[in-house]
Amino acid sequence: MIQPLKRIRSIDDLKLVAAHCEHVLTLFSGGLDSTYALKCLVDSGCRVTALTVDLGEGINAADLQQITAHFGAELLVIDGQQAFAEDAVLPAIRANARYMGIYPISSSLSRPIIARFAVETALRLGCNAVVHTANQSQNTLRRLNGAIAQLGYAGYYGTPYEYTAISREEKIEALRAAGLPHFQARGISGDANLWCREFESGSLDNPESFWVPESLFDWTAAVDPAPASTELSIRFDGGRPVAIDGEALPLVELIARLNRRVGAFGIGRYCGLEHLEQGEKVLEVREAPAAMVLLEAYRHLETAVLDAELLREKLHMEQLWVREAIEGRWFTPLRAAADRFILETVQYVSGTVNYRLRAGAADVCAIRADAPLYLTDRDSWEKDIAAQRSSRQLSVPTGSVLDASKLLAEEN
């Protein structure tokens, strides 16, 4: 028996699914795309629950409630910060997860967590479909679709904007006619969570000539007066960041504090190209001060405690881990296997890395591992190792003939 297609790929698909489903869950940010999709669902007559997963971006629940109430939909807000930090950010720190080694990955980490909450919520509420609003120029499309499918969701799922391109102006006009006049013309769009704030489109569309407004930045915005404290220490235990300047902190709070503390020096801005599913590239700008120092500090510590050959193999495994994440294959055996390899190394990564912060840079000034392989006194080591390696004695009995070949054979 041929199974019916379960993917939502167009506005027509969305309306058809809504007309035949009792209850639909839609991911909702309060932006133009998710609000227009919400309107289409409600207009089709089905029951709609709008789900917002807070990953630390500082959502405005009142605004979300106003929009959903306007359409008679139910709003559900879930605090996913702890799950995001533990299940995505912590593994990313251990995997030194940077895209092509350039910048910390972010939405590749957040989308699987959002998808997991969506599937769990849909199953709990008995929803027949899970809708999101990514479009073809967003890698979120394959990451959400991939995660939802890998989690085994049996209902309909997808985005109406995969095959249907509706201009921003058309959506704005439709919402204005429906009584929501506050949406604006297209500009720079953003995505934020506790790990990273990233921006694209608008004045960032053309990599050959782009302009980044200073107003985009929050964590790395100029602080007046300049911060007085320039010394920073980060402690890791078993591959987990646990303290700043000797103060033990939960992971979510530790990341938030580093974003403000390090970002106050203008540290942690990134710019880079990322590929879409068919190979085209788009420009993204981001700020991630905590990610910058945590990834670097972790690398220094693991370099201090792991064998060089193990480190070389881990570098390969890191890029495999990153590749599976960015391609939307988070819940697959291959990424899980790469993660297990990396987990075998974390037990040794304990110690402290000290920084001296200055405008635009964080200078490492101390690496203290609990079980180091590094030398702390090279002169003494030279003497000790020379004594150990030259401790053999050549003793030739009186009157005997020295057999050099025999000595060499014994030595080898």
QUIURQUI-V998733 format. One record per pair of residues at least 24 apart in sequence whose ideal C-beta (glycine too) atoms are under 7 Angstrom apart, sorted by sequence separation. I is the first residue (numbers start at 1). GAP is how many residues later the second one is. If there is no record, write none. Layout:
I&GAP, I&GAP
//
This chain:
22&24, 23&24, 24&24, 25&24, 26&24, 27&24, 28&24, 49&24, 50&24, 54&24, 88&24, 263&24, 268&24, 317&24, 15&25, 19&25, 21&25, 22&25, 26&25, 48&25, 49&25, 50&25, 51&25, 52&25, 53&25, 54&25, 55&25, 56&25, 88&25, 130&25, 134&25, 267&25, 317&25, 14&26, 18&26, 19&26, 23&26, 25&26, 50&26, 54&26, 55&26, 84&26, 87&26, 129&26, 133&26, 135&26, 136&26, 263&26, 14&27, 49&27, 51&27, 53&27, 54&27, 128&27, 129&27, 130&27, 132&27, 134&27, 262&27, 18&28, 127&28, 128&28, 129&28, 131&28, 133&28, 188&28, 262&28, 314&28, 11&29, 15&29, 42&29, 55&29, 84&29, 111&29, 115&29, 119&29, 232&29, 42&30, 83&30, 259&30, 262&30, 42&31, 112&31, 116&31, 122&31, 258&31, 259&31, 262&31, 314&31, 35&32, 39&32, 107&32, 111&32, 115&32, 119&32, 258&32, 30&33, 38&33, 80&33, 107&33, 111&33, 115&33, 122&33, 30&34, 119&34, 38&35, 108&35, 112&35, 116&35, 255&35, 258&35, 310&35, 28&36, 107&36, 111&36, 115&36, 258&36, 30&37, 80&37, 227&37, 227&38, 78&39, 306&39, 219&40, 219&41, 223&41, 306&42, 220&43, 302&43, 305&43, 219&44, 222&44, 305&44, 76&45, 220&46, 220&47, 302&47, 304&47, 220&48, 301&48, 219&49, 220&49, 301&50, 298&51, 301&52, 241&53, 300&53, 55&55, 297&56, 55&58, 194&58, 234&59, 195&60, 234&60, 53&61, 194&61, 194&62, 236&62, 293&62, 234&63, 304&63, 53&64, 300&64, 305&64, 236&65, 304&65, 207&66, 301&66, 305&66, 51&67, 220&67, 300&67, 305&67, 219&68, 301&68, 304&68, 305&68, 220&69, 293&69, 304&69, 51&70, 217&70, 219&70, 304&70, 210&73, 212&73, 49&76, 207&76, 49&78, 204&79, 204&81, 200&82, 110&83, 200&83, 107&84, 200&84, 199&85, 109&86, 198&86, 199&86, 27&87, 106&87, 199&87, 198&88, 106&89, 197&89, 41&90, 106&90, 196&90, 197&90, 27&91, 104&92, 106&92, 196&92, 265&92, 25&93, 195&93, 265&93, 266&93, 267&93, 37&94, 265&94, 266&94, 267&94, 196&95, 262&95, 265&95, 267&95, 25&96, 37&96, 195&96, 25&97, 34&99, 25&100, 33&100, 262&100, 23&102, 25&102, 23&103, 24&103, 23&104, 24&104, 25&104, 27&104, 23&105, 24&105, 25&105, 26&105, 27&105, 22&106, 25&106, 89&106, 21&107, 24&107, 239&107, 21&108, 238&108, 70&109, 84&109, 85&109, 238&109, 70&110, 84&110, 239&110, 238&111, 17&112, 238&112, 67&113, 81&113, 236&113, 237&113, 236&114, 236&115, 14&117, 235&117, 234&118, 233&119, 234&119, 40&120, 8&121, 233&121, 8&123, 37&123, 232&123, 231&125, 232&125, 230&126, 230&127, 33&128, 230&128, 36&135, 39&135, 57&135, 139&135, 142&135, 32&136, 39&136, 57&136, 56&137, 139&137, 36&138, 55&138, 56&138, 17&139, 32&139, 36&139, 39&139, 55&139, 137&139, 32&140, 35&140, 35&145, 94&145, 137&145, 14&146, 13&147, 8&148, 93&148, 6&149, 8&149, 9&149, 11&149, 6&150, 7&150, 8&150, 10&150, 90&150, 6&151, 7&151, 8&151, 32&151, 8&152, 10&152, 9&153, 10&153, 11&153, 9&154, 10&154, 90&161, 86&165, 85&166, 89&166, 85&167, 103&167, 103&169, 82&170, 85&170, 102&170, 81&171, 99&173, 99&175, 106&180, 151&180, 147&181, 150&181, 146&182, 150&182, 103&183, 145&183, 146&183, 147&183, 104&184, 147&184, 143&185, 142&186, 104&187, 139&187, 104&191, 98&197, 96&199, 93&201, 93&202, 96&202, 96&203, 94&204, 93&205, 109&216, 105&217, 108&217, 108&218, 112&218, 112&219, 105&220, 105&221, 96&222, 95&223, 99&223, 97&224, 97&225, 95&226, 95&227, 99&227, 97&228, 95&247, 91&248, 94&248, 94&252
//
